[in-house]
Amino acid sequence: MASSVSTPAASALAAARCKVFGGGRKDGSAGCRVGIARKTLGRVAMALAVDTSRFEGVPMAPPDPILGVSEAFKADTSDLKLNLGVGAYRTEELQPSVLNVVKKAENLMLEKGEFKEYLPIEGLAAFNKATADLLLGADNPVIKQGRVATLQSLSGTGSLRLAAAFIQRYFPDAKVLISSPTWGNHKNIFNDARVPWSEYRYYDPKTVGLDFEGMIADIQAAPEGSFVLLHGCAHNPTGIDPTPQQWERLADVIQEKNHMPFFDVAYQGFASGSLDEDAFSVRLFVERGLEVFVAQSYSKNLGLYAERIGAINVICSAPEVADRVKSQLKRLARPMYSNPPVHGAKIVANVVGDPTMFSEWKEEMAQMAGRIKNVRQKLYDSLSAKDQSGKDWSFILSQIGMFSYTGLNRNQSDNMTEKWHIYMTKDGRISLAGLNLAKCEYLADAIIDSFHNVN
């Protein structure tokens, strides 16, 4: 039988340690629970319920700057609202969609009745082959020579994080160079892996274009042997890519400085509509004989956002080097997440491995890329027709991919949201994948108002 007891000593102890939860009793006495006494074989064991927390020193984290946009959008009740913050493809009706070829691949998996057993640490073999073939071209000599170490990982973010851990362990004195600006999670990833980084110039606000000379100068000035993080195509957030000739010059400088190119490829086939065209930059560096890191994602080009499917590839100088690199990537992956998920990997392997589905996928990618190009053109036409100031809006057309850097500053971006109910990131980036033709003129009105009337 248990009974409650309260002693002066117990009350004092509980009161002294009561800080966080702020309990309290209805009788108005001290705000902490005092304790429960139990009699066991003539002994009384006092169990104090102490209202304090070991997590008292843990502060509240700030909201994610991109995902927070979606939360604010959901809370807005206006019929005019438009979400151009998150990079996820929408139909012309602004609805999420699943590619037809993905549905077919999933039906094929159901028909086969495939098991859900654990994958090896490196992932699904058929996926790893397919992803390297797509990235480099199936006939690339580095594949035939066994010089590519590929691990299936948790989409682009997980692939980057795994590579960052590898850099921290085996290149502890190296620095990573990151474009200014870049995707918001890049810096988080390297910070979390305790890999030092610095920025190289990329965006020129005067031209709303590429500061190529600044980029070259900063990469040349970096310590020899640095890792240079490059966006393979459709630079996020600017949508500004180097020309083929500029990629050649970048390869020259990186090779001269003995830097390690590290590509983030999140939009292959989704930017231009061509898998080969969007892989030009990576293939150029590999053809030059450089050792290269490449993180891949299938979130955009196959619409597999929630499947978290991607890969880290390391192109090495020799097969035995690739074997050693792969063994250490597996060693790093094991305590992180053990092994990757199978569902998305089988979708990719089925689509790429079946000639009919592969052709259908390329058609659907071209349609998605085409829809984004159409709204990009309509937005430019609307801006040019409505803005009587003579401002040149042609940078909208020279950018590529799902994002556009509008050149709007933070105050102007706030005006877009507060006055026009258009949700976007504070750096002026908009996702054209969340825009349709019907909303282009409304968006143009908002951009013109914000640009000219807000400092």
Disulfide bonds with the S-S distance in Angstrom:
Cys18-Cys32 1.91
